[in-house]
Amino acid sequence: MSEDLFYNRDTSISGIAIPETFFDLKENASYGSTSTFESKAFSYETTDSYFNTMPSSLNSLKATFKVTYNVKLDKAQEIISFIEDKKGNESFIFNPYPLIYRPFGAFCDNYTMSSVSKNRVDLTTEIVSDQCPNLLNWLNLTFTKYEVSSFDIGKTYKKYDIVYSAVNENKLNNFFYCTEGHIGDASNGPNQAASKWTQDFFFQPDIDFTNNVKMGVTRLEFKNSFPMNLKTKNNQIIFKFNYRYSNISDKQLTCMMHFLENKAGYRKFKHQIPIVFNRPKVFFCDKWSHTWKYFNCHDLDVYLTEDALGVLTTNS
C-alpha cells in the first residue's frame, strides 16, 4: 500500500501556508452573496390566537452567511485550507461585507467548490454565527455596523439616520429612526409632538407584494354529513407578510438591519400596512435575509407576523 494514500482526512490540501486569520486571506466576497438571520425563539399559542414568544437563550439570533468567492486556484486552496484547519468546531473572526457588518465570531463546516474555468473557481462558504449573545451588546449590536450618536439641536439629519435617546427605562427601546431629512430643534426631537423620528417599522416595501389571508375557522366534518365551518375564537385574521426591499442603499439597509437586530427576532413593534388595510397592527420579525448585489445596492427580504394582542410594552 502506498504510504501517500494513508493520511488523516481532516484536510484535503497539503503544502499550503495557512493564514492566522480570515482577514489575512485579503479576499472580498462576490456580489450575490447572502446572509440570513433567524430567531431561535420559543413560541406557544393560547386562546383567541394570542401567543407568547420568548428567546430560547442569550444566543437567540442565528446568522447564516452564504458567501461566494470567485478566485484563482491558489487562493481557493488558501481559503479551503483555512476552513479545514478550523475543523468545523473552532471559531474565527469573520466579516463578510465591512461596509454593513462588524467583525464577529463564526464557524464554517460546509463549503461548495464550482469550477468556472481552467484557472478560476467559485468557492461558496456557509458560515454560521449562533453563539453571540446579541442583546447583551445592546448599544453597538453584534452584526450591524453603525455609529452611535445622540440627538443634537442644530445638527442636520438625513432619512434613515439612527440616534440613541435615553427616554425609556429599557435601553433597548431608546433607538429612534429618522423618517425625513431635517435640522434638529427642540420641537422635532425623539418623543416630541412634531418629531421626525420613529420607533415604528416605517419602511415602504416593493409595491408588488402579495398577502394571502386565511381565516382561522374550525371545520367540522362528520362521516356521511355536511361539513360545517365554525367560529370558535376571536382574532380569526392574523397577517403574515413577506416584504421585499429591492435595490436599497447602504444607508437604508443599515437602518433596517439595525432595527431588526435590535428587535432580536421576537420583540414587537408597530407597523402600518401600506395599502388597503387601515387598522393599526403590531408585528414581530423572526427572519430576514440580505443579498448584496453590487456597490451601494442591496435586496432585503423581511418576514413579519402579526401579534393579535397588539400591546407594546416599554420594558420588554
Order of alpha helices (4+ residues) and beta strands (2+ residues): beta-beta-beta-beta-alpha-beta-beta-beta-beta-beta-beta-beta-beta-beta-beta-beta-alpha-beta-beta-beta
